Amino acid sequence: MRVLITGGFGFIGITLAKVLVELDYEVTLLDSLTVQVHGEIPAFEAPAGVKCVRMDVRELADRPEVLEGMDVVYHLAAETGTAQSMYRVVHYVDVNEVGTAALIEGIGKCVRRPKHVVLASSRSVYGEGAYVHESSPGILVVPQSRTKEQLVAGEWEPVDGQGRVLTCVPTPENLGFFPGSIYAASKAAQELLLQAASTALGFRLSIFRFQNVYGEGQSLQNPYTGIISIFFNRAAQGIEIPIYEDGRESRDFVHVSDIVWGLVNVVKADLPSATVMNLGAGQPTSVLSLVDDLLAATGCNVPVRVTGQFRLGDIRHCYADTTRAKTLLGYSPQVSLREGLRRFAAWASSQPRHDDKLEKATEELRKKGLAV
Ligand SMILES: NC(=O)c1ccc[n+]([C@@H]2O[C@H](COP(=O)([O-])OP(=O)(O)OC[C@H]3O[C@@H](n4cnc5c(N)ncnc54)[C@H](O)[C@@H]3O)[C@@H](O)[C@H]2O)c1
């Protein structure tokens, strides 16, 4: 099996590559090694036996030879900061959408075209995700993104059109697209572009929508995404951890090894093209509870402050309905949050320290009116 991973030096890509090499796959990593993720002088270790191509995914239309004869292309290269996407709009659309378009054009120019493309999409395409009202528990509703006025008033929980508070339930794949950020819209666009091309160009397409992935290898330098890395960095340097809203907002945190299990096994499964599957732990964890568990895993003791501040475009809750991946792939996440945080903290503690850039990133958002 010949496999190309775009964004292969990201932490999901590297973890995937290590597993594929063990399975005797011939692996090529394509990555531009962006400064935001890797720093000015990228310090990385390519797994033994992989081939590395340093290039921008947007060049693939002009360099189709990189794609020639691949059995599988995992398309992971992307800009990934939700809040940052709200002001670097052209850049996010360019990397995520034009990058995907370049991949498709490159595939079209190959003599031996890749047979299977696996896209790393995101739960963000669902916006606030699935909720119900107690009067009609069988009917899923997707609340509108919360407005600035609601957030300023501390009305954190999403409400329906009549102002009634709703209850968050697991989000299934058929909910539809309700992107609440440019990042989310660009991930939805990646899905649509690949769906539009797969039949005509003759490749099978598999789409995963990941929840919040964390784990060993996650950038400790990127202040725009990766809440666990950001909080770890502060805790390790004895800096207070600020928590947005009231701290009861929640996410579905899934360890990278469970994501990689899905990525590896979808290639072996005989599924129809354009199958979309959620991958997550399938349960919500509040940010306050996450910080408790993270501090316990690191052994650090720093103040934790619930700030009541917020970012526009952030969702309140959302967790995955993983029934489809369970049924079609036998997916069953193996790493509990506590165990995953223990593994992450052990790895992160051995890494060089990086200056904390969270406040600078937040200040940037404040100036643009995107954080209050
Ligand atoms: N981590 C998560 O919680 C999460 C959740 C949902 C979806 N995803 C998706 O998973 C994929 C991988 O994310 P990750 O968490 O490993 O992120 P990451 O930032 O660790 O990795 C992304 C990699 O892409 C590379 N890259 C960025 N722009 C590029 C370009 N123009 N050309 C080539 N390479 C480029 C970066 O250098 C980086 O190595 C992304 O598509 C992301 O949208 C991640």
The ligand as a MOL file (V3000), in Angstrom:
LIG
                    3D

  0  0  0     0  0            999 V3000
M  V30 BEGIN CTAB
M  V30 COUNTS 44 48 0 0 0
M  V30 BEGIN ATOM
M  V30 1 N -6.9940 18.4440 16.2250 0
M  V30 2 C -8.3070 18.5210 16.2200 0
M  V30 3 O -8.9450 18.6660 17.2800 0
M  V30 4 C -9.0820 18.4180 14.9410 0
M  V30 5 C -10.4830 18.3910 15.0020 0
M  V30 6 C -11.2070 18.3160 13.8140 0
M  V30 7 C -10.5560 18.2400 12.6060 0
M  V30 8 N -9.1840 18.2590 12.5750 0 CHG=1
M  V30 9 C -8.5390 18.2240 11.2540 0
M  V30 10 O -7.4850 17.2790 11.2800 0
M  V30 11 C -6.4480 17.7030 10.3850 0
M  V30 12 C -5.1020 17.6150 11.0700 0
M  V30 13 O -5.1220 18.4880 12.1930 0
M  V30 14 P -4.0300 18.4550 13.3490 0
M  V30 15 O -4.7830 18.6150 14.6100 0
M  V30 16 O -3.0820 17.3280 13.1580 0 CHG=-1
M  V30 17 O -3.3560 19.8510 13.0830 0
M  V30 18 P -1.8380 20.2900 13.0510 0
M  V30 19 O -1.8320 21.7680 13.0370 0
M  V30 20 O -1.0580 19.5570 14.0960 0
M  V30 21 O -1.3970 19.7430 11.6270 0
M  V30 22 C -1.6840 20.3760 10.4270 0
M  V30 23 C -0.4500 20.2170 9.5620 0
M  V30 24 O -0.7710 20.8020 8.2970 0
M  V30 25 C 0.3560 21.5220 7.8680 0
M  V30 26 N -0.0650 22.5400 6.9220 0
M  V30 27 C -0.7740 23.6690 7.1870 0
M  V30 28 N -0.9550 24.3750 6.0570 0
M  V30 29 C -0.3660 23.6490 5.0620 0
M  V30 30 C -0.2200 23.8550 3.6690 0
M  V30 31 N -0.6980 24.9540 3.0590 0
M  V30 32 N 0.4360 22.9240 2.9420 0
M  V30 33 C 0.9400 21.8090 3.5420 0
M  V30 34 N 0.8560 21.5790 4.8520 0
M  V30 35 C 0.1900 22.4930 5.6060 0
M  V30 36 C 0.9660 22.1200 9.1380 0
M  V30 37 O 2.3370 22.4540 8.9630 0
M  V30 38 C 0.7510 20.9830 10.1200 0
M  V30 39 O 1.8880 20.1390 10.1750 0
M  V30 40 C -6.8330 19.1070 9.9320 0
M  V30 41 O -7.3920 19.0150 8.6380 0
M  V30 42 C -7.8950 19.5580 10.9170 0
M  V30 43 O -8.8130 20.4480 10.3300 0
M  V30 44 C -8.4350 18.3520 13.7080 0
M  V30 END ATOM
M  V30 BEGIN BOND
M  V30 1 1 1 2
M  V30 2 2 2 3
M  V30 3 1 2 4
M  V30 4 1 4 5
M  V30 5 2 4 44
M  V30 6 2 5 6
M  V30 7 1 6 7
M  V30 8 2 7 8
M  V30 9 1 8 9
M  V30 10 1 8 44
M  V30 11 1 9 10
M  V30 12 1 9 42
M  V30 13 1 10 11
M  V30 14 1 11 12
M  V30 15 1 11 40
M  V30 16 1 12 13
M  V30 17 1 13 14
M  V30 18 2 14 15
M  V30 19 1 14 16
M  V30 20 1 14 17
M  V30 21 1 17 18
M  V30 22 2 18 19
M  V30 23 1 18 20
M  V30 24 1 18 21
M  V30 25 1 21 22
M  V30 26 1 22 23
M  V30 27 1 23 24
M  V30 28 1 23 38
M  V30 29 1 24 25
M  V30 30 1 25 26
M  V30 31 1 25 36
M  V30 32 1 26 27
M  V30 33 1 26 35
M  V30 34 2 27 28
M  V30 35 1 28 29
M  V30 36 1 29 30
M  V30 37 2 29 35
M  V30 38 1 30 31
M  V30 39 2 30 32
M  V30 40 1 32 33
M  V30 41 2 33 34
M  V30 42 1 34 35
M  V30 43 1 36 37
M  V30 44 1 36 38
M  V30 45 1 38 39
M  V30 46 1 40 41
M  V30 47 1 40 42
M  V30 48 1 42 43
M  V30 END BOND
M  V30 END CTAB
M  END
